[in-house]
């Protein structure tokens, strides 16, 4: 017989009454253990939440120690990992939801430092520069708290959570967009957008609250912190609008989005604003005319960077608007672009000259040649004769043949009219100088007498 391990004969499973009672008892004990485990997890969670609620560290108080701050971060991380655990259904507990929202409010809702405005900003500071990013010292804690809030919003039932995340909570959350730390604004954008998409019963109020922020900025001309992030949220909202677009949404375009082209700080949020506006025009092309006239209404006088941005935006809009609007928009658009051709700022002049490479823009011009061409030709000739930038003169020379080919007879007629107008202006200037000389001579004679 081999030396291998011998198999012991298996005992036949007992089916006696005593065995069944013992089996039932073991299942009962297992269920009790599960309940006890859930209760202990719940108590542990509430204990951690209580600690994180009561101990708030600003990272600027000299009485705080690094060990205290690290221990708080450890507790927050532990709390987040407990909430992420798939085995727990702790977020369904109303008591835990209430405690979590209280802890989140205690940590996030804080007085923010005053934002720089017109009265505190230095005179030499450029108006169109993005405000300097000021990191929040307590970000190591705030970052984890935002993650906890996001986890709560994603996993909890909105119908039960609405008892704790109410209108007041959302208003306070919106105020945090004034933070000067871009990391906080970016994280907050994701959380706020998630709440908007999941809490459908709050959508109308949330839209109104965001609109109030935009209007306050347009009217008060204060800081633009958070405007770009809120416009990103709106870009997603507008993308989901059904066609035909409701009147209340068109009113938002006219009363809010178009006036947002007015502030000097538009450079910090122009990309998001242009996307929102283009979404409206793509859904209903007839809105293009309203948008173009609105932008022209807020055209800058001395802000060259803003001019470059708006020229680019209008060029994109021309490609999307209804061709039926071309005849109506050709004259006001070309009048503004023609002025830009002679801009003393070479970037503005260059951007306006590059418009003539756009087929849709040229097509629009051809529909109103008699109205548009004279001023365009005049500006082109002025560039060739007297613009200070050599590169602009060269670029103008490369565009002139294309304009001549569009209508050679009209171009030559416009050149003659321009030359005649210039000669008349020179004659008037000579007459004015002669009058001044006569007056000076008359005054000198009186003084000699």
C-alpha positions as CSV (number, residue, x, y, z in Angstrom):
1,X,0.0,0.0,0.0
2,X,1.4,3.4,-0.9
3,X,2.4,6.1,1.5
4,X,0.0,8.7,0.1
5,X,-2.5,10.4,2.3
6,X,-5.5,8.3,3.1
7,X,-8.9,9.8,2.5
8,X,-11.0,9.8,5.6
9,X,-14.6,8.7,5.0
10,X,-17.0,11.7,5.0
11,X,-19.7,11.6,7.7
12,X,-23.3,11.6,6.4
13,X,-25.0,15.0,7.0
14,X,-27.4,14.8,9.9
15,X,-31.0,15.6,9.2
16,X,-32.2,15.3,12.8
17,X,-34.4,17.9,14.5
18,X,-31.4,18.9,16.6
19,X,-29.3,19.7,13.5
20,X,-32.0,21.8,11.9
21,X,-32.4,23.8,15.1
22,X,-28.6,24.4,15.2
23,X,-28.6,25.4,11.6
24,X,-31.3,27.9,12.1
25,X,-29.5,29.3,15.1
26,X,-26.3,29.8,13.1
27,X,-28.2,31.8,10.4
28,X,-29.9,33.9,13.1
29,X,-26.5,34.7,14.7
30,X,-25.1,35.6,11.2
31,X,-28.0,38.1,10.7
32,X,-27.4,39.6,14.1
33,X,-23.7,40.0,13.4
34,X,-24.5,41.8,10.1
35,X,-26.9,44.2,11.9
36,X,-24.3,44.8,14.6
37,X,-21.6,45.4,12.0
38,X,-23.9,48.0,10.2
39,X,-24.6,49.7,13.6
40,X,-20.9,49.8,14.5
41,X,-20.1,51.2,11.0
42,X,-22.8,53.8,11.4
43,X,-21.6,54.8,14.9
44,X,-18.0,55.0,13.6
45,X,-19.1,57.1,10.7
46,X,-21.1,59.5,12.9
47,X,-18.1,59.8,15.3
48,X,-15.8,60.8,12.4
49,X,-18.3,63.2,11.0
50,X,-18.7,64.8,14.5
51,X,-15.0,65.3,14.8
52,X,-14.7,66.8,11.3
53,X,-17.6,69.2,12.1
54,X,-16.2,70.5,15.4
55,X,-12.6,70.9,14.4
56,X,-12.1,73.4,11.6
57,X,-8.5,74.4,10.7
58,X,-7.8,77.5,8.6
59,X,-4.0,76.8,8.1
60,X,-3.3,80.4,9.0
61,X,-4.0,80.4,12.8
62,X,-0.6,80.2,14.6
63,X,-2.3,78.1,17.4
64,X,-2.9,75.3,14.9
65,X,-0.2,72.6,14.7
66,X,0.7,70.5,11.7
67,X,-0.1,67.3,13.5
68,X,-3.7,68.5,14.2
69,X,-4.1,69.4,10.5
70,X,-2.7,66.1,9.4
71,X,-5.0,64.2,11.8
72,X,-8.1,66.1,10.4
73,X,-7.1,65.2,6.9
74,X,-6.7,61.6,7.9
75,X,-10.2,61.6,9.4
76,X,-11.6,63.2,6.3
77,X,-9.9,60.6,4.0
78,X,-11.1,57.8,6.3
79,X,-14.7,59.2,6.0
80,X,-14.5,59.3,2.2
81,X,-13.2,55.7,2.0
82,X,-16.1,54.5,4.2
83,X,-18.6,56.3,2.0
84,X,-17.0,54.7,-1.1
85,X,-17.2,51.2,0.3
86,X,-19.7,49.2,-1.8
87,X,-20.6,47.0,1.2
88,X,-22.2,49.9,3.1
89,X,-25.6,51.5,2.5
90,X,-24.8,54.1,5.0
91,X,-25.8,57.0,2.7
92,X,-29.4,55.9,2.9
93,X,-29.5,56.7,6.6
94,X,-31.3,60.0,7.2
95,X,-29.2,60.7,10.3
96,X,-26.0,60.2,8.5
97,X,-27.2,62.4,5.6
98,X,-28.0,65.2,8.0
99,X,-24.7,64.9,9.8
100,X,-22.8,64.9,6.6
101,X,-24.5,68.0,5.2
102,X,-23.8,69.8,8.5
103,X,-20.2,68.8,8.4
104,X,-19.9,69.9,4.7
105,X,-21.5,73.3,5.5
106,X,-19.2,73.9,8.5
107,X,-16.1,73.3,6.4
108,X,-17.0,74.9,3.1
109,X,-19.2,77.9,3.9
110,X,-16.7,80.4,5.2
111,X,-16.1,84.2,4.7
112,X,-14.1,84.7,1.6
113,X,-11.5,87.5,1.4
114,X,-12.7,90.7,-0.4
115,X,-12.2,90.4,-4.1
116,X,-10.2,93.2,-5.9
117,X,-12.5,95.8,-7.5
118,X,-12.2,99.1,-9.2
119,X,-11.4,101.0,-6.0
120,X,-8.6,98.7,-4.9
121,X,-7.0,97.8,-8.3
122,X,-3.9,99.7,-9.2
123,X,-4.2,102.1,-12.1
124,X,-1.4,100.5,-14.2
125,X,-3.0,97.0,-13.9
126,X,-4.4,95.8,-17.3
127,X,-8.2,95.6,-17.3
128,X,-8.3,92.4,-19.5
129,X,-5.9,90.3,-17.5
130,X,-7.1,87.4,-15.5
131,X,-7.1,88.0,-11.7
132,X,-4.1,86.5,-10.0
133,X,-4.8,83.1,-8.6
134,X,-4.7,83.1,-4.8
135,X,-4.5,79.6,-3.4
136,X,-6.7,78.8,-0.4
137,X,-4.5,77.7,2.5
138,X,-7.0,75.1,3.7
139,X,-7.3,73.4,0.3
140,X,-5.9,70.0,1.6
141,X,-9.0,69.7,3.7
142,X,-11.5,71.4,1.4
143,X,-10.5,69.2,-1.5
144,X,-11.5,66.0,0.4
145,X,-14.8,67.7,1.7
146,X,-15.7,68.5,-1.9
147,X,-15.1,64.8,-2.8
148,X,-17.4,63.8,0.1
149,X,-20.1,66.1,-1.1
150,X,-19.8,64.8,-4.7
151,X,-20.0,61.2,-3.4
152,X,-23.1,62.1,-1.4
153,X,-24.8,63.7,-4.4
154,X,-24.0,60.8,-6.7
155,X,-25.0,57.9,-4.4
156,X,-27.8,59.2,-2.3
157,X,-31.4,59.4,-3.4
158,X,-32.3,63.0,-4.3
159,X,-35.8,62.8,-2.9
160,X,-34.5,62.0,0.6
161,X,-31.4,64.3,0.3
162,X,-33.6,67.3,-0.6
163,X,-34.5,67.5,3.1
164,X,-30.9,68.5,3.8
165,X,-29.5,70.0,0.6
166,X,-32.1,72.8,0.3
167,X,-32.3,76.2,-1.4
168,X,-30.2,77.9,1.4
169,X,-27.4,75.3,0.9
170,X,-27.4,75.9,-2.8
171,X,-27.2,79.7,-2.4
172,X,-24.2,79.3,-0.1
173,X,-22.6,76.9,-2.5
174,X,-23.0,79.4,-5.4
175,X,-21.3,82.1,-3.3
176,X,-18.2,80.0,-3.2
177,X,-17.6,80.7,-6.9
178,X,-16.2,84.0,-5.7
179,X,-13.1,82.1,-4.4
180,X,-9.9,83.3,-6.0
181,X,-8.5,79.7,-6.0
182,X,-9.0,78.2,-9.5
183,X,-8.8,74.7,-8.1
184,X,-11.7,75.3,-5.8
185,X,-13.8,76.9,-8.6
186,X,-13.1,74.0,-10.9
187,X,-14.1,71.4,-8.3
188,X,-17.1,73.4,-7.3
189,X,-18.2,73.6,-11.0
190,X,-18.3,69.8,-11.2
191,X,-20.2,69.5,-8.0
192,X,-22.8,72.2,-8.8
193,X,-23.3,70.8,-12.3
194,X,-23.9,67.3,-10.8
195,X,-26.5,68.7,-8.4
196,X,-28.2,70.5,-11.3
197,X,-28.4,67.3,-13.4
198,X,-29.6,65.1,-10.6
199,X,-31.8,67.4,-8.5
200,X,-34.3,68.1,-11.3
201,X,-36.7,69.8,-8.9
202,X,-34.1,72.5,-8.2
203,X,-33.2,73.3,-11.8
204,X,-35.4,76.4,-12.2
205,X,-34.1,78.0,-9.0
206,X,-30.5,77.2,-9.8
207,X,-30.8,78.8,-13.2
208,X,-32.3,82.0,-11.6
209,X,-29.5,82.1,-9.0
210,X,-26.8,81.8,-11.7
211,X,-28.5,84.5,-13.8
212,X,-28.5,86.8,-10.8
213,X,-24.7,86.3,-10.5
214,X,-24.2,87.3,-14.2
215,X,-26.5,90.4,-13.9
216,X,-24.7,91.5,-10.7
217,X,-21.4,91.3,-12.5
218,X,-22.6,93.2,-15.6
219,X,-24.2,95.9,-13.6
220,X,-21.7,96.3,-10.7
221,X,-18.6,95.6,-12.7
222,X,-16.9,93.8,-9.8
223,X,-14.6,90.8,-9.9
224,X,-15.2,88.1,-12.6
225,X,-14.2,85.1,-10.4
226,X,-16.5,82.2,-11.2
227,X,-18.2,83.7,-14.3
228,X,-16.2,81.4,-16.7
229,X,-17.1,78.3,-14.6
230,X,-20.8,79.2,-14.4
231,X,-20.8,79.8,-18.2
232,X,-19.4,76.3,-18.7
233,X,-22.3,74.9,-16.8
234,X,-24.7,76.9,-18.9
235,X,-23.0,75.7,-22.1
236,X,-24.1,72.1,-21.1
237,X,-27.6,73.3,-20.2
238,X,-28.1,75.2,-23.5
239,X,-26.8,72.1,-25.4
240,X,-29.8,70.2,-24.0
241,X,-32.4,72.8,-25.0
242,X,-35.2,71.5,-27.2
243,X,-36.0,73.2,-30.5
244,X,-37.8,75.5,-30.9
245,X,-36.2,77.3,-28.0
246,X,-38.5,78.6,-25.3
247,X,-39.0,82.3,-25.0
248,X,-37.6,82.4,-21.4
249,X,-34.3,81.0,-22.8
250,X,-34.2,83.5,-25.7
251,X,-34.7,86.2,-23.1
252,X,-31.6,84.8,-21.2
253,X,-29.7,85.2,-24.5
254,X,-30.8,88.8,-25.0
255,X,-30.7,90.0,-21.4
256,X,-27.8,88.2,-20.0
257,X,-25.4,86.6,-22.5
258,X,-25.2,89.5,-24.9
259,X,-24.6,92.1,-22.2
260,X,-21.8,89.9,-20.9
261,X,-19.8,91.1,-23.9
262,X,-19.7,94.6,-22.3
263,X,-17.3,94.2,-19.3
264,X,-13.6,94.9,-19.8
265,X,-12.8,91.6,-18.1
266,X,-14.4,89.5,-20.9
267,X,-11.0,88.0,-21.9
268,X,-11.2,85.7,-18.8
269,X,-14.4,84.1,-19.8
270,X,-14.9,84.8,-23.5
271,X,-14.3,81.3,-24.7
272,X,-17.1,79.9,-22.6
273,X,-19.4,82.9,-23.5
274,X,-18.8,82.4,-27.2
275,X,-19.7,78.7,-26.9
276,X,-23.0,79.5,-25.2
277,X,-23.9,82.1,-27.8
278,X,-23.0,79.8,-30.7
279,X,-25.2,77.0,-29.2
280,X,-28.2,79.3,-29.5
281,X,-27.4,80.3,-33.1
282,X,-26.8,76.7,-34.2
283,X,-30.1,75.6,-32.7
284,X,-32.0,78.6,-34.3
285,X,-30.0,80.4,-37.0
286,X,-32.4,83.4,-37.0
287,X,-31.1,84.4,-33.6
288,X,-27.8,85.2,-35.3
289,X,-28.9,88.7,-36.3
290,X,-29.9,89.5,-32.7
291,X,-26.5,88.3,-31.5
292,X,-24.4,90.2,-34.1
293,X,-26.3,93.5,-33.5
294,X,-25.9,93.0,-29.7
295,X,-22.1,92.5,-30.0
296,X,-21.7,95.5,-32.2
297,X,-23.6,97.5,-29.6
298,X,-20.9,96.8,-27.0
299,X,-17.9,97.2,-29.4
300,X,-14.9,98.5,-27.4
301,X,-13.2,101.8,-28.2
302,X,-9.8,101.4,-26.6
303,X,-9.5,97.7,-25.6
304,X,-7.6,96.1,-28.5
305,X,-7.5,92.6,-27.1
306,X,-11.2,92.6,-26.7
307,X,-11.6,93.8,-30.4
308,X,-9.5,90.8,-31.6
309,X,-11.7,88.4,-29.6
310,X,-14.9,89.9,-30.9
311,X,-13.8,89.9,-34.5
312,X,-13.0,86.2,-34.2
313,X,-16.4,85.5,-32.6
314,X,-18.3,87.4,-35.3
315,X,-16.5,85.5,-38.0
316,X,-17.6,82.2,-36.5
317,X,-21.2,83.5,-36.2
318,X,-21.3,84.6,-39.9
319,X,-20.7,80.9,-40.8
320,X,-23.7,79.8,-38.7
321,X,-26.3,82.4,-39.1
322,X,-29.2,82.2,-41.6
323,X,-28.1,83.3,-45.1
324,X,-31.4,85.2,-45.2
325,X,-29.9,87.6,-42.6
326,X,-26.8,88.4,-44.7
327,X,-28.3,91.4,-46.5
328,X,-29.5,93.0,-43.2
329,X,-26.1,92.4,-41.4
330,X,-23.7,93.1,-44.2
331,X,-23.7,96.9,-43.8
332,X,-23.3,97.2,-40.0
333,X,-20.8,94.3,-39.9
334,X,-18.6,95.6,-42.7
335,X,-18.7,99.2,-41.4
336,X,-17.2,98.0,-38.1
337,X,-14.7,95.7,-39.7
338,X,-13.7,98.4,-42.1
339,X,-12.8,100.7,-39.2
340,X,-10.7,97.9,-37.7
341,X,-8.7,97.7,-41.0
342,X,-7.2,101.1,-40.1
343,X,-6.6,100.4,-36.4
344,X,-3.4,101.6,-35.0
345,X,-3.1,98.3,-33.2
346,X,-1.5,95.9,-35.7
347,X,-3.2,92.8,-34.2
348,X,-6.6,94.3,-34.7
349,X,-5.8,95.4,-38.3
350,X,-4.3,92.0,-39.1
351,X,-7.3,90.1,-37.7
352,X,-9.7,92.3,-39.7
353,X,-7.7,91.7,-42.9
354,X,-7.8,88.0,-42.5
355,X,-11.6,88.1,-42.6
356,X,-11.3,88.3,-46.4
357,X,-10.0,84.7,-46.5
358,X,-13.4,83.6,-45.2
359,X,-15.7,82.5,-48.0
360,X,-19.0,83.1,-46.1
361,X,-17.9,86.6,-45.2
362,X,-17.0,87.4,-48.8
363,X,-20.3,86.0,-49.9
364,X,-22.1,88.3,-47.5
365,X,-20.2,91.3,-48.8
366,X,-21.1,90.5,-52.4
367,X,-24.9,90.7,-51.5
368,X,-24.5,94.4,-50.6
369,X,-21.6,95.6,-52.8
370,X,-23.0,99.0,-53.5
371,X,-23.5,99.8,-49.8
372,X,-20.3,98.1,-48.4
373,X,-17.6,98.5,-51.1
374,X,-17.0,102.3,-51.0
375,X,-16.0,102.3,-47.3
376,X,-13.9,99.1,-47.6
377,X,-12.0,100.4,-50.6
378,X,-11.4,103.7,-48.8
379,X,-9.9,101.9,-45.8
380,X,-7.8,99.6,-48.0
381,X,-6.3,102.6,-49.8
382,X,-5.7,104.4,-46.6
383,X,-3.7,101.4,-45.3
384,X,-1.6,101.3,-48.4
385,X,-0.7,105.0,-48.2
386,X,-0.2,105.5,-44.5
387,X,-0.4,102.6,-42.1
388,X,2.7,102.6,-39.8
389,X,3.1,98.8,-39.8
390,X,5.0,97.4,-42.7
391,X,3.4,93.9,-42.3
392,X,-0.1,95.5,-42.4
393,X,0.8,97.3,-45.6
394,X,2.1,94.1,-47.2
395,X,-1.0,92.1,-46.1
396,X,-3.3,94.9,-47.5
397,X,-1.4,94.7,-50.8
398,X,-2.1,90.9,-51.0
399,X,-5.8,91.4,-50.4
400,X,-6.3,94.3,-52.9
401,X,-6.2,92.2,-56.1
402,X,-9.0,89.9,-54.7
403,X,-11.2,93.0,-54.0
404,X,-10.4,94.3,-57.5
405,X,-11.5,91.0,-59.1
406,X,-14.8,91.1,-57.3
407,X,-15.9,94.1,-59.3
408,X,-13.1,96.0,-61.2
409,X,-15.4,98.8,-62.4
410,X,-16.8,99.5,-58.9
411,X,-13.4,99.3,-57.3
412,X,-11.9,101.9,-59.7
413,X,-15.0,104.1,-59.2
414,X,-14.5,103.8,-55.4
415,X,-10.8,104.7,-55.7
416,X,-11.6,107.8,-57.7
417,X,-14.3,108.8,-55.2
418,X,-11.8,108.2,-52.3
419,X,-9.1,110.3,-54.0
420,X,-11.7,113.1,-54.7
421,X,-12.8,112.9,-51.0
422,X,-9.2,113.1,-49.9
423,X,-8.5,116.1,-52.2
424,X,-11.6,117.9,-50.9
425,X,-10.5,117.3,-47.3
426,X,-7.0,118.6,-48.1
427,X,-8.5,121.8,-49.7
428,X,-10.7,122.3,-46.6
429,X,-7.7,121.9,-44.4
430,X,-5.8,124.5,-46.5
431,X,-8.7,126.9,-46.2
432,X,-8.8,126.4,-42.5
433,X,-5.1,127.1,-42.1
434,X,-5.4,130.3,-44.3
435,X,-8.2,131.5,-42.0
436,X,-6.1,131.0,-38.9
437,X,-3.2,132.8,-40.5
438,X,-5.4,135.8,-41.4
439,X,-6.7,135.9,-37.8
440,X,-3.2,135.7,-36.4
441,X,-2.1,138.6,-38.8
442,X,-5.1,140.7,-37.7
443,X,-4.3,140.2,-34.1
444,X,-0.6,141.1,-34.6
445,X,-1.7,144.3,-36.4
446,X,-3.9,145.3,-33.5
447,X,-1.1,144.7,-31.0
448,X,1.4,146.8,-33.0
449,X,-1.1,149.7,-33.0
